[in-house]
Amino acid sequence: MIRRRQPRPMKIETVQRWVASVILIHVGSVPAVSLAVYSIGVAEDERGRGIGLWLMSGVIGLLTIAGVRLIFQRTPVSPWLLVGILPTAVTGFYIL
């Protein structure tokens, strides 16, 4: 007879943290990716505005990942911040 482990119930605080972090990732990643992609087209006509939008996408991405880390009560400075600047890094090839 094989015994199966009963899953432990999750604490309500853990569920709230996961829900808040998923919402923050969605709300933060949409403008970061949108600005990064939009900055490519703007930079063709007005280079300064395109680079400004491109930098704003990086800042929004960094703040999003730092916010998720703070929701889980971790230090905001970590290698995970690289995920936040990923859209900016990918579109940087087209901007610069």
NUTORRO-365729 format. One record per atom (N, C-alpha, C, O, CB): chain; atom name; x, y, z. Coordinates in nm, 3 decimals. Glycine has a CB too. Example, Ala and Ser with C-alpha at 12.3 -4.5 7.8 and 13.67 -1.06 7.14 Angstrom:
2
{A,N,{1.319,-0.569,0.780}} {A,CA,{1.230,-0.450,0.780}} {A,C,{1.320,-0.330,0.780}} {A,O,{1.424,-0.332,0.846}} {A,CB,{1.131,-0.447,0.905}} {A,N,{1.285,-0.225,0.708}} {A,CA,{1.367,-0.106,0.714}} {A,C,{1.290,0.003,0.787}} {A,O,{1.341,0.114,0.804}} {A,CB,{1.408,-0.060,0.572}} 
This chain:
96
{A,N,{0.083,-0.117,0.000}} {A,CA,{0.000,0.000,0.000}} {A,C,{0.089,0.125,0.000}} {A,O,{0.180,0.138,0.082}} {A,CB,{-0.095,-0.001,0.121}} {A,N,{0.060,0.216,-0.092}} {A,CA,{0.138,0.339,-0.105}} {A,C,{0.067,0.450,-0.029}} {A,O,{-0.051,0.477,-0.049}} {A,CB,{0.158,0.378,-0.254}} {A,N,{0.142,0.513,0.057}} {A,CA,{0.086,0.625,0.133}} {A,C,{0.111,0.755,0.057}} {A,O,{0.223,0.781,0.012}} {A,CB,{0.147,0.633,0.275}} {A,N,{0.009,0.833,0.044}} {A,CA,{0.023,0.962,-0.021}} {A,C,{0.024,1.071,0.084}} {A,O,{-0.054,1.071,0.179}} {A,CB,{-0.091,0.986,-0.123}} {A,N,{0.113,1.165,0.062}} {A,CA,{0.121,1.278,0.153}} {A,C,{0.007,1.373,0.128}} {A,O,{-0.025,1.405,0.013}} {A,CB,{0.254,1.350,0.140}} {A,N,{-0.052,1.418,0.234}} {A,CA,{-0.158,1.518,0.222}} {A,C,{-0.093,1.655,0.205}} {A,O,{-0.003,1.691,0.281}} {A,CB,{-0.253,1.515,0.347}} {A,N,{-0.137,1.732,0.106}} {A,CA,{-0.078,1.865,0.089}} {A,C,{-0.115,1.955,0.207}} {A,O,{-0.227,1.952,0.258}} {A,CB,{-0.125,1.929,-0.043}} {A,N,{-0.017,2.034,0.246}} {A,CA,{-0.041,2.127,0.355}} {A,C,{-0.120,2.246,0.303}} {A,O,{-0.095,2.293,0.191}} {A,CB,{0.092,2.173,0.420}} {A,N,{-0.213,2.295,0.380}} {A,CA,{-0.286,2.414,0.335}} {A,C,{-0.193,2.535,0.336}} {A,O,{-0.107,2.549,0.423}} {A,CB,{-0.410,2.440,0.425}} {A,N,{-0.212,2.621,0.238}} {A,CA,{-0.130,2.740,0.227}} {A,C,{-0.186,2.850,0.317}} {A,O,{-0.307,2.865,0.330}} {A,CB,{-0.123,2.787,0.080}} {A,N,{-0.099,2.925,0.377}} {A,CA,{-0.142,3.037,0.462}} {A,C,{-0.201,3.146,0.374}} {A,O,{-0.161,3.162,0.259}} {A,CB,{-0.025,3.093,0.546}} {A,N,{-0.296,3.219,0.428}} {A,CA,{-0.364,3.324,0.353}} {A,C,{-0.265,3.435,0.313}} {A,O,{-0.280,3.495,0.206}} {A,CB,{-0.479,3.383,0.437}} {A,N,{-0.165,3.462,0.397}} {A,CA,{-0.067,3.565,0.364}} {A,C,{0.015,3.526,0.242}} {A,O,{0.048,3.611,0.159}} {A,CB,{0.026,3.589,0.484}} {A,N,{0.047,3.398,0.230}} {A,CA,{0.123,3.351,0.114}} {A,C,{0.042,3.366,-0.013}} {A,O,{0.094,3.408,-0.116}} {A,CB,{0.166,3.205,0.134}} {A,N,{-0.085,3.331,-0.006}} {A,CA,{-0.172,3.345,-0.123}} {A,C,{-0.186,3.492,-0.161}} {A,O,{-0.182,3.527,-0.279}} {A,CB,{-0.311,3.284,-0.095}} {A,N,{-0.201,3.579,-0.062}} {A,CA,{-0.213,3.722,-0.090}} {A,C,{-0.086,3.777,-0.154}} {A,O,{-0.093,3.861,-0.244}} {A,CB,{-0.243,3.798,0.038}} {A,N,{0.029,3.730,-0.110}} {A,CA,{0.155,3.774,-0.170}} {A,C,{0.165,3.731,-0.316}} {A,O,{0.207,3.808,-0.402}} {A,CB,{0.275,3.719,-0.090}} {A,N,{0.127,3.607,-0.343}} {A,CA,{0.134,3.557,-0.481}} {A,C,{0.038,3.633,-0.571}} {A,O,{0.073,3.668,-0.684}} {A,CB,{0.103,3.407,-0.485}} {A,N,{-0.082,3.658,-0.523}} {A,CA,{-0.180,3.731,-0.603}} {A,C,{-0.131,3.874,-0.629}} {A,O,{-0.140,3.923,-0.742}} {A,CB,{-0.318,3.734,-0.533}} {A,N,{-0.081,3.940,-0.527}} {A,CA,{-0.031,4.077,-0.543}} {A,C,{0.088,4.082,-0.638}} {A,O,{0.099,4.174,-0.718}} {A,CB,{0.008,4.135,-0.408}} {A,N,{0.175,3.983,-0.629}} {A,CA,{0.293,3.984,-0.717}} {A,C,{0.254,3.957,-0.862}} {A,O,{0.313,4.017,-0.953}} {A,CB,{0.394,3.879,-0.671}} {A,N,{0.158,3.870,-0.886}} {A,CA,{0.114,3.844,-1.024}} {A,C,{0.048,3.969,-1.082}} {A,O,{0.070,4.002,-1.198}} {A,CB,{0.014,3.724,-1.028}} {A,N,{-0.032,4.038,-1.002}} {A,CA,{-0.094,4.161,-1.049}} {A,C,{0.013,4.266,-1.079}} {A,O,{0.006,4.333,-1.181}} {A,CB,{-0.195,4.215,-0.944}} {A,N,{0.110,4.281,-0.990}} {A,CA,{0.217,4.378,-1.011}} {A,C,{0.300,4.344,-1.135}} {A,O,{0.337,4.434,-1.210}} {A,CB,{0.307,4.385,-0.889}} {A,N,{0.329,4.218,-1.156}} {A,CA,{0.405,4.179,-1.276}} {A,C,{0.327,4.215,-1.401}} {A,O,{0.385,4.265,-1.498}} {A,CB,{0.437,4.028,-1.274}} {A,N,{0.199,4.189,-1.400}} {A,CA,{0.118,4.222,-1.518}} {A,C,{0.110,4.373,-1.539}} {A,O,{0.131,4.421,-1.650}} {A,CB,{-0.023,4.164,-1.505}} {A,N,{0.080,4.446,-1.434}} {A,CA,{0.065,4.591,-1.445}} {A,C,{0.199,4.658,-1.479}} {A,O,{0.199,4.760,-1.548}} {A,CB,{0.008,4.650,-1.314}} {A,N,{0.309,4.604,-1.434}} {A,CA,{0.439,4.664,-1.462}} {A,C,{0.501,4.620,-1.592}} {A,O,{0.571,4.697,-1.657}} {A,CB,{0.532,4.633,-1.352}} {A,N,{0.477,4.496,-1.633}} {A,CA,{0.543,4.447,-1.755}} {A,C,{0.476,4.498,-1.882}} {A,O,{0.544,4.517,-1.983}} {A,CB,{0.543,4.295,-1.756}} {A,N,{0.348,4.522,-1.879}} {A,CA,{0.280,4.571,-2.000}} {A,C,{0.334,4.707,-2.042}} {A,O,{0.369,4.723,-2.159}} {A,CB,{0.128,4.580,-1.976}} {A,N,{0.343,4.807,-1.952}} {A,CA,{0.401,4.934,-1.996}} {A,C,{0.550,4.923,-2.028}} {A,O,{0.598,4.992,-2.119}} {A,CB,{0.380,5.039,-1.890}} {A,N,{0.624,4.840,-1.957}} {A,CA,{0.767,4.828,-1.984}} {A,C,{0.791,4.772,-2.124}} {A,O,{0.874,4.825,-2.199}} {A,CB,{0.834,4.737,-1.879}} {A,N,{0.720,4.667,-2.158}} {A,CA,{0.737,4.608,-2.292}} {A,C,{0.683,4.702,-2.398}} {A,O,{0.744,4.718,-2.504}} {A,CB,{0.667,4.471,-2.301}} {A,N,{0.569,4.764,-2.372}} {A,CA,{0.509,4.855,-2.470}} {A,C,{0.600,4.974,-2.498}} {A,O,{0.621,5.010,-2.614}} {A,CB,{0.372,4.905,-2.420}} {A,N,{0.655,5.034,-2.394}} {A,CA,{0.745,5.148,-2.414}} {A,C,{0.873,5.106,-2.486}} {A,O,{0.924,5.179,-2.570}} {A,CB,{0.780,5.212,-2.280}} {A,N,{0.924,4.988,-2.453}} {A,CA,{1.046,4.941,-2.518}} {A,C,{1.024,4.922,-2.668}} {A,O,{1.108,4.961,-2.749}} {A,CB,{1.094,4.809,-2.454}} {A,N,{0.912,4.862,-2.704}} {A,CA,{0.884,4.838,-2.846}} {A,C,{0.850,4.969,-2.916}} {A,O,{0.895,4.992,-3.029}} {A,CB,{0.769,4.737,-2.862}} {A,N,{0.771,5.053,-2.852}} {A,CA,{0.732,5.181,-2.911}} {A,C,{0.852,5.272,-2.932}} {A,O,{0.855,5.351,-3.027}} {A,CB,{0.628,5.250,-2.823}} {A,N,{0.951,5.263,-2.845}} {A,CA,{1.068,5.350,-2.856}} {A,C,{1.148,5.322,-2.983}} {A,O,{1.220,5.410,-3.030}} {A,CB,{1.157,5.332,-2.734}} {A,N,{1.137,5.203,-3.038}} {A,CA,{1.207,5.172,-3.162}} {A,C,{1.156,5.261,-3.275}} {A,O,{1.235,5.320,-3.348}} {A,CB,{1.191,5.023,-3.200}} {A,N,{1.025,5.270,-3.290}} {A,CA,{0.967,5.353,-3.394}} {A,C,{0.989,5.501,-3.371}} {A,O,{1.012,5.576,-3.466}} {A,CB,{0.820,5.327,-3.405}} {A,N,{0.983,5.544,-3.247}} {A,CA,{1.003,5.686,-3.217}} {A,C,{1.148,5.726,-3.241}} {A,O,{1.174,5.837,-3.287}} {A,CB,{0.962,5.717,-3.071}} {A,N,{1.241,5.638,-3.211}} {A,CA,{1.383,5.670,-3.226}} {A,C,{1.422,5.690,-3.372}} {A,O,{1.522,5.756,-3.400}} {A,CB,{1.468,5.559,-3.164}} {A,N,{1.346,5.634,-3.464}} {A,CA,{1.378,5.654,-3.606}} {A,C,{1.359,5.800,-3.645}} {A,O,{1.437,5.854,-3.723}} {A,CB,{1.291,5.564,-3.694}} {A,N,{1.255,5.864,-3.592}} {A,CA,{1.226,6.004,-3.626}} {A,C,{1.292,6.102,-3.529}} {A,O,{1.356,6.198,-3.571}} {A,CB,{1.076,6.027,-3.628}} {A,N,{1.276,6.077,-3.401}} {A,CA,{1.330,6.166,-3.297}} {A,C,{1.411,6.082,-3.199}} {A,O,{1.357,6.018,-3.108}} {A,CB,{1.215,6.244,-3.222}} {A,N,{1.541,6.082,-3.220}} {A,CA,{1.630,5.995,-3.143}} {A,C,{1.623,6.021,-2.992}} {A,O,{1.622,5.926,-2.914}} {A,CB,{1.772,6.013,-3.190}} {A,N,{1.618,6.147,-2.951}} {A,CA,{1.615,6.180,-2.808}} {A,C,{1.491,6.127,-2.738}} {A,O,{1.499,6.071,-2.629}} {A,CB,{1.624,6.329,-2.789}} {A,N,{1.375,6.146,-2.801}} {A,CA,{1.251,6.095,-2.741}} {A,C,{1.250,5.943,-2.737}} {A,O,{1.203,5.883,-2.640}} {A,CB,{1.129,6.145,-2.820}} {A,N,{1.303,5.880,-2.841}} {A,CA,{1.308,5.734,-2.844}} {A,C,{1.395,5.678,-2.734}} {A,O,{1.359,5.579,-2.670}} {A,CB,{1.359,5.686,-2.977}} {A,N,{1.509,5.741,-2.712}} {A,CA,{1.597,5.694,-2.605}} {A,C,{1.534,5.720,-2.468}} {A,O,{1.549,5.639,-2.377}} {A,CB,{1.736,5.763,-2.614}} {A,N,{1.463,5.831,-2.454}} {A,CA,{1.394,5.859,-2.328}} {A,C,{1.289,5.755,-2.296}} {A,O,{1.280,5.707,-2.183}} {A,CB,{1.330,5.997,-2.332}} {A,N,{1.208,5.719,-2.395}} {A,CA,{1.107,5.614,-2.374}} {A,C,{1.173,5.480,-2.344}} {A,O,{1.125,5.403,-2.261}} {A,CB,{1.016,5.601,-2.498}} {A,N,{1.283,5.454,-2.412}} {A,CA,{1.356,5.330,-2.392}} {A,C,{1.409,5.321,-2.249}} {A,O,{1.399,5.215,-2.186}} {A,CB,{1.473,5.320,-2.493}} {A,N,{1.464,5.431,-2.197}} {A,CA,{1.513,5.432,-2.059}} {A,C,{1.400,5.419,-1.959}} {A,O,{1.415,5.352,-1.856}} {A,CB,{1.592,5.560,-2.032}} {A,N,{1.285,5.482,-1.988}} {A,CA,{1.170,5.469,-1.898}} {A,C,{1.122,5.324,-1.890}} {A,O,{1.079,5.279,-1.784}} {A,CB,{1.055,5.559,-1.944}} {A,N,{1.130,5.251,-2.001}} {A,CA,{1.089,5.111,-1.997}} {A,C,{1.180,5.032,-1.904}} {A,O,{1.134,4.942,-1.834}} {A,CB,{1.091,5.050,-2.138}} {A,N,{1.308,5.064,-1.903}} {A,CA,{1.400,4.997,-1.811}} {A,C,{1.372,5.028,-1.666}} {A,O,{1.378,4.941,-1.580}} {A,CB,{1.542,5.034,-1.843}} {A,N,{1.341,5.155,-1.638}} {A,CA,{1.310,5.195,-1.501}} {A,C,{1.183,5.127,-1.453}} {A,O,{1.178,5.077,-1.340}} {A,CB,{1.295,5.348,-1.491}} {A,N,{1.081,5.123,-1.537}} {A,CA,{0.955,5.057,-1.498}} {A,C,{0.978,4.908,-1.473}} {A,O,{0.925,4.852,-1.377}} {A,CB,{0.848,5.076,-1.607}} {A,N,{1.058,4.845,-1.559}} {A,CA,{1.088,4.703,-1.539}} {A,C,{1.163,4.676,-1.410}} {A,O,{1.133,4.581,-1.338}} {A,CB,{1.170,4.651,-1.656}} {A,N,{1.262,4.762,-1.379}} {A,CA,{1.336,4.746,-1.254}} {A,C,{1.247,4.766,-1.132}} {A,O,{1.255,4.690,-1.036}} {A,CB,{1.453,4.845,-1.250}} {A,N,{1.162,4.869,-1.137}} {A,CA,{1.073,4.893,-1.024}} {A,C,{0.972,4.780,-1.006}} {A,O,{0.933,4.749,-0.893}} {A,CB,{0.999,5.025,-1.043}} {A,N,{0.930,4.720,-1.115}} {A,CA,{0.835,4.608,-1.106}} {A,C,{0.898,4.490,-1.034}} {A,O,{0.839,4.434,-0.942}} {A,CB,{0.789,4.566,-1.246}} {A,N,{1.017,4.452,-1.075}} {A,CA,{1.084,4.337,-1.012}} {A,C,{1.121,4.370,-0.867}} {A,O,{1.109,4.284,-0.780}} {A,CB,{1.210,4.297,-1.091}} {A,N,{1.166,4.492,-0.842}} {A,CA,{1.198,4.530,-0.703}} {A,C,{1.072,4.526,-0.617}} {A,O,{1.078,4.485,-0.501}} {A,CB,{1.261,4.671,-0.698}} {A,N,{0.958,4.567,-0.672}} {A,CA,{0.832,4.561,-0.597}} {A,C,{0.791,4.420,-0.564}} {A,O,{0.743,4.392,-0.454}} {A,CB,{0.723,4.628,-0.675}} {A,N,{0.809,4.329,-0.659}} {A,CA,{0.776,4.188,-0.633}} {A,C,{0.866,4.134,-0.523}} {A,O,{0.820,4.060,-0.435}} {A,CB,{0.790,4.103,-0.762}} {A,N,{0.994,4.169,-0.527}} {A,CA,{1.085,4.123,-0.423}} {A,C,{1.045,4.178,-0.285}} {A,O,{1.055,4.108,-0.185}} {A,CB,{1.230,4.164,-0.456}} {A,N,{0.999,4.303,-0.282}} {A,CA,{0.956,4.361,-0.155}} {A,C,{0.826,4.299,-0.105}} {A,O,{0.807,4.287,0.016}} {A,CB,{0.939,4.512,-0.170}} {A,N,{0.738,4.260,-0.195}} {A,CA,{0.614,4.192,-0.153}} {A,C,{0.647,4.065,-0.077}} {A,O,{0.581,4.031,0.021}} {A,CB,{0.525,4.160,-0.276}} {A,N,{0.749,3.994,-0.123}} {A,CA,{0.790,3.870,-0.056}} {A,C,{0.893,3.895,0.054}} {A,O,{0.955,3.801,0.104}} {A,CB,{0.847,3.773,-0.158}} {A,N,{0.911,4.021,0.092}} {A,CA,{0.999,4.063,0.200}} {A,C,{1.142,4.017,0.179}} {A,O,{1.208,3.966,0.270}} {A,CB,{0.947,4.009,0.332}} {A,N,{1.188,4.035,0.056}} {A,CA,{1.327,4.006,0.020}} {A,C,{1.395,4.138,-0.013}} {A,O,{1.328,4.240,-0.035}} {A,CB,{1.335,3.906,-0.101}} {A,N,{1.527,4.137,-0.017}} {A,CA,{1.599,4.257,-0.055}} {A,C,{1.573,4.286,-0.203}} {A,O,{1.576,4.194,-0.285}} {A,CB,{1.751,4.242,-0.027}} {A,N,{1.549,4.412,-0.239}} {A,CA,{1.517,4.441,-0.378}} {A,C,{1.636,4.427,-0.473}} {A,O,{1.618,4.412,-0.593}} {A,CB,{1.462,4.581,-0.389}} {A,N,{1.757,4.432,-0.420}} {A,CA,{1.876,4.420,-0.504}} {A,C,{1.913,4.272,-0.516}} {A,O,{1.950,4.207,-0.418}} {A,CB,{1.994,4.503,-0.447}} {A,N,{1.902,4.220,-0.638}} {A,CA,{1.936,4.080,-0.662}} {A,C,{1.955,4.059,-0.812}} {A,O,{1.924,4.148,-0.891}} {A,CB,{1.826,3.985,-0.606}} {A,N,{2.005,3.945,-0.851}} {A,CA,{2.018,3.917,-0.995}} {A,C,{1.884,3.913,-1.069}} {A,O,{1.882,3.921,-1.191}} {A,CB,{2.090,3.786,-1.014}} {A,N,{1.773,3.899,-0.996}} {A,CA,{1.642,3.898,-1.060}} {A,C,{1.611,4.032,-1.127}} {A,O,{1.523,4.038,-1.213}} {A,CB,{1.535,3.866,-0.958}} {A,N,{1.681,4.138,-1.090}} {A,CA,{1.658,4.267,-1.154}} {A,C,{1.690,4.263,-1.303}} {A,O,{1.639,4.343,-1.381}} {A,CB,{1.742,4.376,-1.085}} {A,N,{1.774,4.169,-1.342}} {A,CA,{1.805,4.153,-1.485}} {A,C,{1.680,4.116,-1.565}} {A,O,{1.669,4.152,-1.682}} {A,CB,{1.913,4.046,-1.505}} {A,N,{1.588,4.047,-1.503}} {A,CA,{1.462,4.014,-1.571}} {A,C,{1.384,4.142,-1.599}} {A,O,{1.315,4.151,-1.701}} {A,CB,{1.377,3.916,-1.485}} {A,N,{1.393,4.239,-1.510}} {A,CA,{1.321,4.365,-1.527}} {A,C,{1.371,4.447,-1.644}} {A,O,{1.293,4.519,-1.707}} {A,CB,{1.332,4.445,-1.402}} {A,N,{1.500,4.438,-1.674}} {A,CA,{1.552,4.516,-1.785}} {A,C,{1.563,4.435,-1.914}} {A,O,{1.620,4.481,-2.013}} {A,CB,{1.688,4.572,-1.749}} {A,N,{1.508,4.317,-1.914}} {A,CA,{1.514,4.232,-2.033}} {A,C,{1.450,4.297,-2.156}} {A,O,{1.511,4.296,-2.263}} {A,CB,{1.446,4.100,-2.005}} {A,N,{1.328,4.355,-2.146}} {A,CA,{1.274,4.421,-2.266}} {A,C,{1.361,4.537,-2.314}} {A,O,{1.374,4.560,-2.434}} {A,CB,{1.132,4.471,-2.237}} {A,N,{1.419,4.610,-2.222}} {A,CA,{1.506,4.721,-2.258}} {A,C,{1.633,4.670,-2.324}} {A,O,{1.681,4.730,-2.421}} {A,CB,{1.539,4.805,-2.134}} {A,N,{1.688,4.562,-2.272}} {A,CA,{1.809,4.508,-2.330}} {A,C,{1.786,4.454,-2.471}} {A,O,{1.870,4.471,-2.559}} {A,CB,{1.864,4.399,-2.241}} {A,N,{1.673,4.389,-2.491}} {A,CA,{1.643,4.332,-2.624}} {A,C,{1.622,4.443,-2.726}} {A,O,{1.673,4.434,-2.837}} {A,CB,{1.518,4.242,-2.617}} {A,N,{1.549,4.546,-2.690}} {A,CA,{1.522,4.654,-2.786}} {A,C,{1.640,4.750,-2.798}} {A,O,{1.644,4.830,-2.891}} {A,CB,{1.398,4.732,-2.745}} {A,N,{1.735,4.743,-2.706}} {A,CA,{1.853,4.828,-2.716}} {A,C,{1.932,4.805,-2.843}} {A,O,{1.998,4.896,-2.893}} {A,CB,{1.941,4.807,-2.598}} {A,N,{1.926,4.685,-2.893}} {A,CA,{1.993,4.653,-3.019}} {A,C,{1.939,4.738,-3.133}} {A,O,{2.014,4.778,-3.222}} {A,CB,{1.977,4.504,-3.053}} {A,N,{1.811,4.765,-3.132}} {A,CA,{1.747,4.844,-3.238}} {A,C,{1.757,4.994,-3.213}} {A,O,{1.754,5.072,-3.308}} {A,CB,{1.601,4.806,-3.251}} {A,N,{1.769,5.034,-3.088}} {A,CA,{1.778,5.176,-3.054}} {A,C,{1.919,5.229,-3.077}} {A,O,{1.937,5.334,-3.138}} {A,CB,{1.736,5.198,-2.908}} {A,N,{2.017,5.156,-3.029}} {A,CA,{2.155,5.204,-3.035}} {A,C,{2.221,5.149,-3.156}} {A,O,{2.338,5.177,-3.180}} {A,CB,{2.233,5.166,-2.911}} 
